[in-house]
Amino acid sequence: MESRAGEILITRMTEHDLLEVVEIEEGSGLSRWGWAAYYAELQGVNRDLMLIARVASAPIIEHQRIAGYIVARESAGELHINNVAVRDQYRRRGVGSALLTRIVEAARRLKVQVAFLEVRSGNLAAQALYEKIGFKAIARRPDYYSDPREDAVVMSLTLGEP
């Protein structure tokens, strides 16, 4: 399963990608999952909702590097997007948008009714990206994040009719 969105190659995450995924996670300010949590998720039923992106036009040294990733979980007709992260040098180049679009397409194929995610209240760039895809802010979770402590904005996207 791979597709090109412009110059962005999106494929399913594998065990071999996890060191880079954790490196991106650590540089992105996400709540820490770590290698073991991603590995465990890859063993589960939602492994097809774990995607990575590479930029095909990257310089030869960086060509094989993962530019970003997304991890989601489907349950009871709902999609929960757990993590989305893009390396600093690839931000604002369509990587996050391509990953989100691809995961929403996968959710529609699974007949998911609604998608949810949480985002740091201070991460306005991410919120703008999610809004561009169609997500709407629906709630706030006080002190949801630690290190640093911050509220979460809960966002949702309706994908289908019940």
N, C-alpha and C positions, 0 to 999 in steps of 0.2 A: 504494500500500500504506500505509494508515494505520489506526490503531485507537485507541480510547479505553479506558484502564484507569482508571475513575473519572474524574478531571479531568485525566488525563495523556494527551496526544496524542503517539503514537509514529509517526514516519515514517522513511523511508530518508534517510540523509545524502546531501547533494548538495555540489557544489563551492561553492555559495553559503553553505554553513554553516561552511566551514573556518576563517574568522577567529575565529568564536565558539568553535568546538571547540578551537582552539589556545589561546585565552584561558582556557577552562575547564581545559585540560590544565596550563597554566602555574600556575594557582592551586590545583592539586590535588596537587602533589608527585609526579606520575607521571614515569617516565623520559621524557625529551623525544623526541617524534617530530617535531613541527613540521609546518608547512603542506605542504611537499613530500612527506613520507612519507604523510600522509593523502590527498593528491591522487593519488599513485601507486597507493595501495590502492584508491581509487575507480575507477581504470581497469581493475582486475583482475577476476577471476572471483568474488571474494568481496564485491563491492560491496553485495549484498543483505544482508550481515551487518554493515553499518555503519548504525547507527540513532541518531536523536536523539529527545529528549523535550522537549515544551513543556508548561507547566502552564496549562491553559485558564482557570483562575480567577485567574491572576496579575493584579496591578494593571495598568491600561491601559498604563503606561510600559514595563512589563516583559513584556507579553503576547506579543510576538513573539520574545523572547529564548529561546535554547535553555537548558533547565534542566539537561540532562545528555546523555551519549552513551555508546555502547558500540561497540567495534570487535572483530570476531572473524574467524577464518579457518577454513575447513573443508578438510581434506586427509586422504585415506586413511581415511575413516570416523571421524575425530577432529575435534573442534572445539577450537580454542585461542582463548580470550578474551584479547585483547591489552590492551585498555584499557577501563576503565569509570570515568567521572567524573561528578560532580554538583556544580553550583555550591553554594557554602556555604549560601546562603539557601534552597535547596531540599532540603537534606539532611534525612533523617528524615521525609520527606513521601511516601515510596513511589516516588520517581522511579527510584532504583537498582533496587529490587525489580521494578518494571514493565519496565525495560529488560532485566534478567536473565531474567525470565520469558518475555519476547518472544523473546529470542535462543535460549533453550532450546527453545521451541516451534518455531522455524525449524530448529534442529538436528534435532529429531525428524522434521520433514517431510523433511529431507534424509537420513534413515535413519542419522544419526550414532550411533555406539556409545557414545562417551564424550567428555566435555568436560573441559578442563583450564584452569587459570589459575594465575598466581603473584600473591602479595600480600605486601606488606612485613610482616615478622614483628611489627612494632610497631603495625600498623594493625588493632587489635582490632575496631573498628566494622565495617570491611569484611569481616573474617573472619566475624563474627556474621551479617552479611547473606548471605554466600555459604552459610553453614551453614543458614540459614533456607530457602534455595532448594533445599538438599539436597547441597551440596558437602561433601566430607570432606577433611581434611588428610592427605596421603599421603607427603610428603617435605619436606625443607628444603634450600635451596641457599645455602650460605655466601657472604656478600659478593656477592650477586647484583645488588643495587642500589648505585649510587654517588650521591653528593651528596644526602643523606648516605649513607654506606656502611651497608648493612643486609642481613641475610639475607632470603631469600624463603621463604614457605611455599607449597608446591605443593599445590593442591587439585584434586580430580576429582569428577565426577558421572557415574555410569553412566546412559546413556539408553536402551540397547537391548541385545538379545542378538546376539552375532556370528552 
